[in-house]
Amino acid sequence: MKVTGLIAEYNPFHNGHRYHIRRSRQITGADFIVVVMSGDFVQRGAPALLDKFTRARMALSCGADLVLELPVRYALGSAEFFAAGGVALLDCLGAVDTLSFGSEQGDVSCLMNLSSLLLREPEIFRETLKKKSAEGLPFPAAREQALLSSFPDQPKNIQRILSSPNNILGIEYGKALLRFRSAIKPVTIRRMESSYHQQELSETFSSATALRRSLQRGELSKLSSQIPSAAFSLLQEAVKSRETACSDDYSLLMKYKLLSETADTLIRFQDVSPDLANRILAQLNSLNTLEDFSFHLKTRQMTYSRICRSLFHILLDLPRFSIGGNAAETAPYARILGFRKEASPLLHEIKKRSVIPLVSRPAAEEKKLCAHGRTLLSEDIRCGNLYESVLAIKNRRSFRHEASRAPVIL
């Protein structure tokens, strides 16, 4: 049995994602594709456009065999935390042979060389990083300068690689594989979209950013050629029933939360520095919509995405944490969001080999987790309930408790 793992958000699922699944299966000879997917909140610091069960159904309808949830503390983390959480979960399953990820670079050996250097942090790298951070550069720019100092003969190549977000994420996947001494082999597939941050639709392979932008403008019909038909019908249904979410749906909740905080309490949340805590409180009266507030807080030293993540860490009560010393400590359980019936041999193999428990019904299976696992699962349940509450109130429908939700089975 050959098993390939993918780490994704599918926010929403589109043609590029289907291509990635198909191409991954083809080049690795995989019998099964396992996807570790963000839950109801995603890495850019926002609620997912569609709930995780709908997105899991999209993935299963378009080639995935098993979809597992990336715990919210990793799903909402920086690239390093996002990658570490996903890789740790795949590694703990004991059945995954290959990790396949998209990149602009398309050369896995080049990315792994950078991964190794970043994990080792040689002296020249550490000194340059410290110096550039002290000069006020934001961390991504300071790290780029540190890498340039480590590869003085390749400035254009390094700058080109680090200018692309999926290359950066690929480097973090490599770091995580090395950190956990994983036997999983990395492969990368060149992305088909013209740009991760592409704002407008292209002919067939558009970015998720462009798709969400079109939806905001009410241009759903334009997306029929951009999204596989099985996934598009689910998106149509969600839009028609108003089961879609955006950051501004959380504006009043965020303001209420921040009114009860102080500078000292804010810095206990992940990614919140003392300077950001003070600026949040000083400008709190200007919070009308969450997206505008995030732009208002942006500085030269702190990126917009970092601020968005920080605000949702505050709203969701996610405290500071560090990556675990091993894979099982980092990912102490695997929650199943959905699977195909044909994947029963895969589930049997995972149950036989996994060093962490599989969870399909949180309410009934929480007791079999370790204390750390129960902490992470309780975070996921609390955050899932908040996401569900906002949609339920928005649509004046009944509430579905996160702990009672069953996996999608196709």
SULWO-V670042 format. One line per field, one symbol per residue. ss: DSSP state (H for helix, E for strand, C for the rest). phi: phi as a letter, one per 40 degrees, with the letter a starting at -180 (. if undefined). A space follows every 10 residues. Layout:
# SULWO-V670042
ss=???
phi=???
This chain:
# SULWO-V670042
ss=CCEEEEEECC CCCCHHHHHH HHHHHHHHCC CEEEEEEECC EECCCEECCC CHHHHHHHHH HCCCCEEEEE CHHHHCCCHH HHHHHHHHHH HHHCCCCEEE EEECCCCHHH HHHHHHHHHH CCHHHHHHHH HHHHCCCCHH HHHHHHHHHH CCCCHHHHHH HHCCHHHHHH HHHHHHHHHC CCCCEEEEEE CCCCCCCCCC CCCCCCCHHH HHHHHHCCCH HHHHHCCCHH HHHHHHHHHH CCCCCCHHHH HHHHHHHHHC CCHHHHCCEC CCCHHHHHHH HHCHHHCCCH HHHHHHHCCC CCCHHHHHHH HHHHHCCCEC CCCCCCHHHH CCEEEEEEEC HHHHHHHHHH HHHCCCEEEC CHHHHHHHCC HHHHHHHHHH HHHHHHHHHH HHHHHCCCCC CHHHCCCEEC
phi=.bbbbbbabf bccadccccc ccccccccgc cbbbbcbdcc bbccgaccdb cccccccdcc cbhcbabbcc dcccccccdc cdcccccdcc cccgbccbbb bcaccgbccc ccccdccccc fcdccccccc cccccgccdd cccccccccc bccbcccccc cccbcccccc ccccdcccdc fcccccbbbc ccccaccdcb cbcbbbccdc cccccccgbd dcccccbddc cccccdcccc cgcbbadccb cccccccccc bbcccccccd gccdccdccd ccbdcccbbc ccccccccbc cbcccccccc ccccccgbcc abcccacccc bcabccciac dccdcccccc ccbccbccbb bdccbdcccc dccccccccc ccccccdccc cccdbfbccb cdccccccbb
